[in-house]
Amino acid sequence: MFVLELEGAETHFRLQDIKSVTTRLGRTPRRLAFTDGSIFESDDNDGIDRLLPERVGASGRLASAERFHWRLAGIVAVTLLGIVGLFTYGIPAAARFAAFATPPSVTSMIDDSTLYSLDATLAHESSLPAEDRSALRDAFGGFVSAAGLDPSDYTLQFRNIPAVGPNAFALPGGTLVVTDDLVRLMGDEGLVIAVLAHEIGHVEHRHGLRLVYRAFGLSMLVGFITGDFGDLAGTIADQASVLSVLANSRGFETEADASAARLLSAAGYDTADLARALEKLVEHCSGCGEGSFFTSHPGVPERTLAIRGLSKNLDRPKTSD
């Protein structure tokens, strides 16, 4: 027999008289319901747990989980580190795998849709003389073959895009777009070929697709965290549509520069032409703003130094034993 005291009055009861007890939840008062219909409420949660240990069960575990524990802080920290690691390493690695696994039919479709969007918004038909375009296409085809690549994998397109000025960019399927302003600024076939060799480097390393898949992976990660996935298919389409003004990372630029130097050397071109082309762009675009070559190809001054270093090694005469 047990005694409950309420405002000085005592009530006697047996444990079997207790019909139910509410779950312990923080400091919320507990309610005991008795078989005779009476209700007893108390904020002495510890006392009720001692009185009814067999009824604590999940209630006690829930209350324990609600209290702050250092291990909870550890779990939160590990979770945050996992998210940072996934963003820093996991998503880029998965994007790289997905980019190289993407079939040519998909990259070709992306190229077509991007060119269509570009022509409908920023680009105009090239105003370069037809003979100049033909000569550059022939030179480009010869370069690709001499570098050991398949000419059928690459298509050269000329566009007049005043909004971006002297520029060139590569689409995932091997379509290279060069602006009229770039051709006029370079004024030399070798310099134009050097810039195109750099763009081939982007295609060979799947940089454009990797950026698209990174953005897609980030959208999924945010979706898992916030619970709002939105239109993932629309995300892919949106990212593909902006490939025409692709902003490459410095790491991608360095990788493309190294590829360009190797290709130029293999084809018998002067690898320092790429550095000279970049220096021309620096001189011309030093005051350029949004949409310029510097927006889509960052870190130009540092890259010219690195390219000249590569040129000295690649163009050094081979000695025989």
N, C-alpha and C positions, 0 to 999 in steps of 0.2 A: 504494500500500500504506500502511495506517495501523496505528498501534500503540495498543492499550488496555493500561493498566497497572492491575493489580489486586493489592493487597497485595505489591507488589514484583515480581510476575511480569508479563512482557510477552506480549501476544498480538497477532499480526499478522493483519490482515483487509483485505478490499477492500470498497468501498462496496456493490458488487453482492451481497456476502455478507449484507447486512442485509435481513432479510425484512420487518420492521415495527418501528415505533417508537411508543410510546404518546404520547397527546396531552399537551401541556404544560398543567398545571393548578396554578396557584399555585407553591408550593415542593415539590409532591409529586415524589418521585424518578421519573425516566423509565426505561422498560425498552426495551432493544434486543433484538429476537429475530433470531437468525441462521439461515441456511439449514441449518446442521448440527444445529439443535435447541438450541444453547446460548443462554443469556440473560445479558445484561449490564445492570446497574442502576446509575444514577448520579444524584446530585442536582445535577450541573453542567449545568443546563438551558441556560444561555447557550452553553456549549461545544458541546452537542449541536446547538443551533440553527445555530451557525456551521459545524458539520461537515456538517449535512444541510439546507441552506437551502431546497432544493426540496421538502423534506418538512414544512416548518414550516406554510405555508399557513394553513388554518383554525385550526390549533393556536396559531399566533402571534397571530392576531386574537382568539382566545378569551382567551389570557393577557393581551393588552393591554386587553381589555374588563374583565378582573377587577381590574386595577389602578385605584387611585383617580385620577380626573381632575377638575379643576375644572369641566370642561364637564359632567361627570356631576352635580355639585352644581347646576349651572345648570339642567340638565334636571329635576332633582327640584324645584327652586324654581319653575320654570315650571309643572310639573305641579300643585304645591300651589296656586299662584295661579289656575290654571285651575279647580281644584275649588272654591276660594273664590268665584271669579267666577261659576261655574255655580250655586252655592248662592245667592249674593246677587242675581244679575241674571237668569241663564238660566232657572232653575226658576220664579221669579215671572212672568217674561215668558211662558213656555210655559203656565203655569197660567192666566194671564189669557186667552190665546188659546183654550185648551181650554174655559174657563168660558163664554165668549161663543159658542163653537161647539156647546155642549151643547144638544141639541134639547129642547123643552118636555116631550116624553113622558118623558124621563129625569128631569128635575127634578121632574115631577109624581110619579113613582115614588119618588124620594127623600123628598119631602114625606110621602107616604102611609106609607112604612116608618118614617120618623122619628117621626111622630105615633103610630103603632102601638107602637113601642118606648117612647115617652114615657108613653103611657097604661098600658102594662103594668108600668111601674116607678115613676115619680115622680108622675105627674099623676093628679088626680081630677076628676070632673065639676064644672063651675063651680057655685058656690053663690050667685052673684049672681042677683038677681031677674030673671025672664025679660024684664020690661019694660025694665029697665036695659040688658040685653044687646041687646035689639031697638033701643033708642034709639041706642046706640053704633054698632051696625052701620049704621043709617040715616045717622048723622052721618059715619061713615067712608066710606060709599059716595058721599055728597054731596061730601066733601072730595076723594076720588080723581077724581071727574068734573070738579070745579071746577079741579083742578090740571092738567088736560089729560091724565090717564091713563085707561086702559081699566079700568073697575071689574071686568070679568070676569077680569083678570089677577091679582086679589088676593082672598084669602079671610081673613076675621077669625075666629079661634078663641079661646074663653075657656077657661081651665083653672085649677083650684085646685091650686097646687104649693107647699105649705108649705116644701119644702126649698130653694127658690130665692127665696122672698119676693116683694117687689115687683119685677117684671121683665117684659120683653117681648123677643121674638126673632123673627127672620125665617128662614124656610126657603127654599131656592133656587127653588122653584117658585111663590113668591108667597104662601105661607101665613104669616100673621102670628099669633103666639100671644101673648096678653096674660094675665097672671095676675090672679086676683081681688084679690090684695093690692095690685097696682099701681093698679087702678081705684079701690079704696077710698082709697089713699093720696093719689092725685091729687085726688079729690073734685071734679073739674071736667072737663067734656067737652073743652074746648079743650086742656087739658094732656095728656089721653090721646091726642088726635089728634096733638099735637106729637110725642109719643113714637113713635106709629105712623108718622109721616112720616119719622122717623129710620130706622125699620126698613125702610121702603120704599127709602130710600137704599141700604141694604145689598143689597136685591134688585136694584135698578137697576144697581149696580156689580158684581154677581155675587160679593160678598165671601165668602159661604159656600162656593160652589163653588171659588173660588180657593184657599181654605184647604185644602179637601179635595185638590185637585190638587197643591198644594204638598207636602202630606204624602206623597202618592203619588210625586211626583218625587223627594223626599228618600229614600224607601224604595228607589227604583230606583238612585239615586246610591250609597247605602250598599251595595246589592247588587253594583254594578259594582266597588266598592272591595274588598269583603270576599269576593265570589264567592258570597254566600248571598242569594238573592233571596226565599226564603220564598214565602208565598202572597200575591202581589200583589193578586189579586182580593179576598182576605180583607181586605187593607189598606184598599181602597176601601170595602168594606162597614162596616168598623170606624169609619172616619172619618165616613161618612154617618150612622152611628147616634148619634154624639155631637153632631150639629148642634144638638140641643135645648139643650145647655149650651155653645154655641159661645163661645170666647174670642177676641174680635176684637182686632186690633192697633190701636195708637193712630192709625196712618195711616188705617186703614179707618174708624175712628170719626170722625176729622176729615172725611173724604170724605163720610160719611153725614150728618154735621151740616150740611155745606154744601148737600147735596141737599135735606135737610129744610127748611132756611131758604128755599130757592128755591120749593119746593112750597107751603109755608105762605103765602108772599107771593103766589104766583100764585092760590091759592084764597081769598085775602082774609082769612087768619088772621093773628094777631099772631105774628110770627116769634120774638119774645122768650119766647113760651110754652115753647119747648123749653128755654131757659135756666132758666126758673122751675121746670119739671118736674125738671130735673137737680138744682137746688138743693134741692128737696123730698126727692129721693132722698139727697142728701148729708146733709141734716139727719136723715133717718130711719135711714140705713144707715151712719152714721159708725162704728158699732161692729160692723158686720156682718162676717162672716168668709167662709169658702169657700162658694161657691154664690150669693153676693149679686150685686146689680147691678154692683158694682165689679169683680167677677171677670170678667164677660162684657163690660163696657163700661168699659175703663180710662181714666184721665186726666180724670175728670169736672171737677175744679176749673178746670183750664186750658181745658177746652172751653167752660165757661159764659162765660168772658171772650171767647173767640173768637166765640161765637154772638151775644153782645150787640153785638159789632162788626159782624157781618153784618147784624143786625137794623137798626142805624142806617142802613146803606147801602140795604138793600132796602126799608125802610119809609119812606124819605125821599120826600116829595112830588115828583112829576115836574114840572119847569118847562118851559114851551114857549118856543120862540124868538119 
